[in-house]
Amino acid sequence: MNVPQNLTILGATGSIGLSTLDVAERHPQRFRIFALSANERIDALAGLCQRHKPRYAVVAHAAQADALASRVEPGATQILVGPPGLEQISAHPETDCVMAAIVGAAGLAPTLAAACAGKKVLLANKEALVMAGPIFMEAVRTHGATLLPIDSEHNAIFQCLPNFLSGDLGGHGVRRVLLTASGGPFREIELARLQSVTPEEACAHPNWVMGRKISVDSATMMNKALEIIEAHWLFGATPEQIQVVIHPQSVVHSMVEYADGSVIAQLGNPDMRTPIAHALAYPERIEAGVGSLDLTSIGRLDFAPPDFVRFPALRLGYRALKEGGTSPATLNAANEIAVAAFLELRLPFLGITAVIEAVMNDSRPRALATLQDVLDADAAARRSAVLQIDAMAARA
């Protein structure tokens, strides 16, 4: 590789964004930081701009743009604002690779813009596929984009599959894919205690360092519910071909079972720089800064079936996938509102999945034809979730 790839990072100040910068900085001959975005952490973004001198930086509001402008070298970085700025850097003619790491529905439009521009898209944003799977995958196919999964589980499956991204698994000799899950911080807690757990307890993941929203999703296992839907769109897997396996050590990141009984697994230390490095350099391999896996010190690897009573989010994930249409977007939107309420102490932990199920029960899945269909379903589910939370608070 003689010319560095121009790398755009959506969500540069989050854990995935910072890990991406760490890997890229180890290989300056391969990667140039072209554009960065942040939503709230303007001081952190300013530091990144001073260090990497990207061509563009995107912030959420005009006031943030003024604050950032006073912190960066004049003329070195052009500052853009809001969703149009995100879409501009994602589809920019000089952007080669987009790390889509914005959490939540806000990441959908710029990630779709990157796909429509035929970019190499490193997908850490679950919502692009969960909310708009058929639309997003059609954009990838139509515009010749390269889609590489960053979630450790989907990246592991990708590494264990033959050289294709989506298609007839059975026709390629694949029996099923197995998504591993740590079980989060509440895997063994007494069920009665779940009603009173705090946001701090929910965010204390035993293996991974993640943002608060994603940490809560891990605690409810909604992250795995969303990953079930992602696996369908990424790999063409039916609900029956997707199995969740509890694996507390987070060493086996996922597995693929073949028709002859072979099971191929991808193992590694729980460090997101591994899947990031894999996707950045694909199909080559590069140093990620991750230490070697010492199986002798780990000693044992445990596996168990998931408890659908303890983790009702898994049942809701399979339900949304089977219902199809707008149902996954409804699931995701209700979850975002419910998790925010939990983090703000306005909803108990068990109320998260209760709100989501109530919203799904009140919604009738509709077919997805356009992005507007997705946005309408998202907005309706958010309104419904707010009403459900208010009703729960009134009853409490």
C-alpha positions in Angstrom: 0.0 0.0 0.0 1.7 3.2 -1.2 -1.1 5.7 -0.6 -2.6 6.0 2.9 -6.4 5.4 3.2 -8.4 8.6 4.1 -10.2 7.5 7.3 -13.4 9.2 8.5 -14.5 8.3 12.0 -18.1 9.0 13.0 -18.1 9.1 16.8 -14.4 9.7 17.3 -14.5 10.4 21.0 -16.3 7.2 22.0 -14.6 4.0 22.9 -14.7 2.6 19.3 -13.6 5.8 17.8 -10.6 6.1 20.2 -9.7 2.5 19.6 -9.8 3.1 15.9 -7.5 6.1 16.3 -5.1 4.0 18.4 -4.9 1.3 15.7 -4.6 3.8 12.8 -1.8 5.8 14.7 0.3 2.6 14.8 0.2 2.5 11.0 0.7 6.1 9.7 1.9 4.7 6.3 -1.5 3.1 5.8 -4.1 5.5 7.3 -4.6 9.3 7.3 -7.3 10.8 9.6 -9.4 12.7 7.2 -12.5 13.6 9.2 -13.7 13.2 12.8 -17.1 13.8 14.5 -18.3 14.1 18.1 -21.7 14.9 19.7 -20.9 16.4 23.1 -17.2 15.9 24.0 -15.9 19.0 22.3 -12.8 19.3 24.5 -11.9 15.7 23.6 -12.5 16.4 19.9 -10.4 19.5 20.1 -7.5 17.4 21.4 -7.9 14.9 18.6 -8.0 17.7 16.0 -4.8 19.2 17.5 -3.1 15.7 17.3 -4.3 14.4 14.0 -5.2 17.6 12.1 -8.1 16.2 10.1 -9.4 18.0 7.1 -12.9 18.1 8.6 -14.5 18.0 12.1 -18.2 17.7 12.7 -20.1 18.8 15.8 -23.8 18.8 16.7 -24.5 22.5 17.2 -23.3 25.9 16.0 -22.2 26.9 19.5 -20.0 23.8 19.7 -18.5 24.8 16.3 -17.5 28.2 17.8 -16.0 26.5 20.8 -14.0 24.1 18.7 -12.8 26.8 16.3 -11.1 28.6 19.2 -9.2 25.4 20.0 -7.9 24.2 16.7 -5.2 25.5 14.4 -6.7 28.2 12.1 -7.1 26.8 8.6 -6.1 23.3 9.5 -9.5 21.8 10.1 -12.9 22.9 8.5 -15.7 22.6 11.0 -19.1 21.4 9.9 -22.4 21.2 11.9 -25.1 18.7 12.4 -26.5 15.8 10.3 -25.6 17.4 6.9 -22.0 17.7 8.1 -22.0 14.0 9.0 -23.4 13.0 5.7 -20.9 15.2 3.9 -17.8 13.7 5.5 -19.3 10.1 5.0 -19.8 10.5 1.3 -16.9 12.9 0.6 -15.1 11.9 -2.6 -11.8 11.8 -0.8 -13.1 9.6 2.0 -11.9 6.0 1.5 -13.1 4.3 4.7 -15.8 5.2 7.2 -15.8 4.0 10.8 -19.5 4.1 11.7 -19.4 4.3 15.5 -22.2 6.8 16.4 -24.4 5.1 18.9 -28.1 4.9 18.3 -30.5 6.0 15.5 -28.4 9.2 14.9 -25.9 7.0 13.1 -28.3 5.7 10.5 -28.3 8.6 8.0 -24.5 9.1 7.7 -23.8 5.4 7.6 -26.3 5.0 4.8 -24.7 8.0 3.0 -21.4 6.2 3.1 -22.9 3.0 1.7 -24.6 5.0 -1.1 -21.3 6.6 -1.9 -19.7 3.2 -2.3 -17.3 3.5 0.6 -15.6 0.9 2.7 -17.9 0.9 5.7 -16.7 -0.4 9.1 -20.0 -1.0 10.8 -20.0 -0.5 14.6 -23.4 1.2 14.6 -26.0 -1.6 15.1 -28.9 0.6 14.2 -28.2 0.9 10.5 -29.0 -2.8 10.1 -31.5 -3.2 12.9 -33.7 -0.2 11.8 -33.2 -0.3 8.0 -31.7 -3.7 7.2 -33.3 -4.2 3.7 -32.7 -0.6 2.7 -29.1 -0.5 3.9 -28.1 -3.9 2.4 -29.7 -2.8 -0.9 -27.6 0.4 -0.8 -24.5 -1.7 -0.2 -25.2 -4.0 -3.2 -26.4 -1.2 -5.6 -23.5 1.1 -5.0 -20.7 -1.4 -4.5 -19.8 -0.5 -1.0 -17.6 -2.8 1.1 -19.3 -3.7 4.4 -17.2 -5.0 7.3 -18.7 -5.7 10.7 -16.9 -4.3 13.8 -19.0 -5.8 16.6 -16.7 -8.5 18.0 -19.4 -11.2 17.5 -20.1 -10.4 13.9 -16.5 -9.8 13.1 -15.7 -13.2 14.5 -18.5 -14.9 12.4 -17.1 -13.0 9.3 -13.7 -14.5 10.0 -15.1 -18.0 10.4 -17.2 -18.0 7.3 -16.2 -18.7 3.7 -15.2 -15.6 1.6 -18.6 -14.1 1.3 -20.6 -11.6 3.3 -24.2 -12.5 2.8 -26.1 -15.3 1.0 -27.4 -18.8 1.4 -25.7 -20.2 4.4 -26.9 -23.7 3.8 -25.7 -23.6 0.3 -22.2 -22.9 1.6 -22.3 -25.8 4.0 -23.1 -23.7 7.1 -25.6 -25.1 9.6 -25.8 -22.2 12.0 -24.0 -19.2 13.6 -23.4 -19.0 17.3 -23.3 -15.6 18.9 -21.5 -15.7 22.2 -22.6 -13.4 25.1 -20.9 -12.7 28.4 -24.2 -12.4 30.2 -23.2 -9.0 31.5 -23.0 -8.0 35.2 -26.3 -9.7 36.1 -25.8 -13.2 34.7 -26.0 -14.8 38.1 -27.7 -12.1 40.3 -30.9 -13.1 42.1 -33.9 -12.3 39.9 -35.5 -10.4 42.8 -32.5 -8.0 42.9 -32.9 -6.9 39.3 -35.8 -4.6 40.1 -33.5 -2.4 42.3 -30.1 -2.5 40.4 -28.6 0.9 39.7 -27.2 2.4 36.5 -23.8 2.2 38.0 -24.2 -1.5 38.6 -25.6 -2.0 35.1 -22.7 -0.1 33.5 -20.0 -2.1 35.4 -19.4 -4.7 32.6 -17.1 -7.5 33.8 -15.0 -7.8 30.6 -15.5 -4.8 28.2 -15.0 -1.1 28.5 -18.0 0.5 26.8 -20.2 3.6 26.8 -23.2 3.8 29.2 -25.9 3.0 26.8 -24.2 0.0 25.3 -23.3 -1.2 28.8 -27.0 -1.2 29.8 -27.8 -3.0 26.6 -25.3 -5.7 27.6 -26.9 -5.9 31.1 -30.4 -6.5 29.6 -28.9 -8.5 26.7 -30.7 -6.2 24.3 -27.3 -5.8 22.6 -27.5 -9.5 21.8 -31.1 -9.1 20.6 -30.0 -6.4 18.2 -27.1 -8.6 17.1 -29.5 -11.4 16.2 -31.1 -9.0 13.8 -27.7 -7.8 12.5 -26.6 -11.4 11.9 -29.7 -12.0 9.7 -28.8 -9.0 7.4 -25.1 -9.5 7.4 -25.0 -13.2 6.7 -28.4 -14.1 5.4 -29.1 -16.2 8.4 -32.6 -17.2 9.4 -33.8 -16.9 13.0 -33.4 -20.7 13.3 -29.8 -20.5 12.1 -28.8 -18.0 14.9 -28.1 -19.3 18.4 -27.0 -17.3 21.4 -24.6 -18.9 23.8 -23.5 -17.5 27.2 -19.8 -17.5 27.5 -18.6 -15.5 30.6 -14.9 -15.2 29.7 -15.5 -13.3 26.4 -12.6 -15.2 24.8 -14.5 -17.0 22.1 -16.1 -14.1 20.3 -18.5 -16.3 18.2 -18.6 -19.5 16.2 -19.8 -21.0 13.0 -21.1 -24.6 12.8 -20.8 -26.4 9.4 -22.9 -29.2 7.9 -20.2 -31.8 8.6 -20.2 -31.0 12.3 -17.2 -28.8 12.4 -17.3 -25.7 14.6 -14.9 -22.9 13.8 -14.4 -20.3 16.4 -12.5 -17.0 16.6 -10.7 -16.4 19.9 -8.9 -13.4 21.3 -8.5 -11.1 24.3 -11.6 -8.9 24.9 -10.2 -5.8 23.1 -12.1 -4.0 20.4 -8.9 -3.1 18.6 -8.7 -6.7 17.3 -11.9 -6.5 15.1 -11.1 -2.9 14.2 -7.6 -3.8 13.0 -9.0 -6.8 11.1 -11.5 -4.6 9.3 -9.2 -1.6 8.7 -6.6 -3.8 6.9 -8.9 -6.4 5.4 -7.9 -8.7 3.7 -4.5 -8.2 5.3 -3.5 -8.5 9.0 -1.8 -5.7 11.0 -0.6 -5.1 14.5 -3.4 -3.9 16.8 -1.6 -3.3 20.0 -3.5 -6.3 21.6 -1.5 -8.8 23.7 -1.3 -12.5 22.9 -4.1 -14.7 24.3 -2.8 -17.0 27.0 -5.2 -19.9 27.3 -3.1 -21.6 29.9 -3.6 -18.7 32.3 -7.4 -18.6 31.5 -7.6 -22.3 32.3 -11.2 -22.9 31.3 -13.9 -21.8 28.9 -17.5 -22.0 30.0 -20.7 -22.1 27.9 -24.3 -22.2 28.8 -27.7 -21.6 27.2 -29.3 -18.1 27.8 -32.1 -17.7 30.4 -35.0 -16.1 28.5 -36.7 -15.4 31.8 -33.8 -13.4 33.1 -33.2 -11.8 29.7 -36.5 -11.2 28.0 -34.8 -8.9 25.5 -33.6 -11.9 23.7 -37.2 -13.1 23.1 -38.1 -9.6 21.9 -35.2 -9.7 19.4 -36.2 -12.9 17.9 -39.8 -11.7 17.7 -38.8 -8.5 15.9 -36.8 -10.4 13.4 -39.6 -12.8 12.7 -42.2 -10.0 12.4 -39.9 -8.0 10.1 -40.8 -4.7 8.5 -40.8 -1.9 11.0 -40.7 -4.2 14.0 -36.9 -4.0 14.5 -37.0 -0.2 14.2 -39.7 -0.1 16.9 -37.7 -2.4 19.1 -34.6 -0.2 18.8 -36.4 3.1 19.3 -38.3 1.9 22.4 -35.0 0.6 23.8 -33.2 3.9 23.3 -36.0 5.8 25.2 -36.2 3.2 27.9 -32.5 3.0 28.5 -32.2 6.8 28.7 -35.0 6.8 31.3 -33.2 4.2 33.3 -30.0 6.1 33.3 -31.8 9.2 34.4 -33.4 7.2 37.3 -36.9 7.6 35.9 -37.4 3.9 35.2 -36.4 0.7 37.1 -34.1 -1.8 35.3 -36.8 -4.3 34.7 -39.0 -1.5 33.3 -36.7 -1.3 30.2 -37.9 -4.5 28.6 -41.4 -4.0 30.0 -41.6 -0.7 28.1 -40.2 -2.2 24.9 -42.7 -5.1 24.9 -45.6 -2.8 25.6 -44.6 -0.5 22.7 -44.2 -3.6 20.4 -47.6 -4.9 21.4 -49.2 -1.5 20.6 -47.5 -1.3 17.2 -48.4 -3.1 14.0 -45.4 -4.0 11.8 -45.5 -2.4 8.4 -43.4 -3.0 5.3 -40.3 -1.0 4.7 -40.0 0.7 1.3 -38.1 3.9 2.0 -35.9 5.5 4.7 -38.9 7.7 5.6 -40.8 4.5 6.6 -38.0 3.8 9.0 -37.9 7.3 10.4 -41.7 7.3 10.9 -41.7 4.0 12.7 -38.8 5.2 14.9 -40.6 8.4 15.8 -43.9 6.6 16.6 -42.1 4.1 18.8 -40.4 6.9 20.7 -43.6 8.7 21.4 -45.2 5.4 22.5 -42.3 4.6 24.8 -42.5 8.0 26.5 -46.2 7.4 27.2 -45.5 4.0 28.6 -42.8 5.4 30.9 -45.1 8.2 32.1 -47.9 5.6 32.8 -45.5 3.4 34.8 -44.4 6.4 36.8 -48.0 7.3 37.5 -48.7 3.8 38.8 -45.6 3.6 41.0 
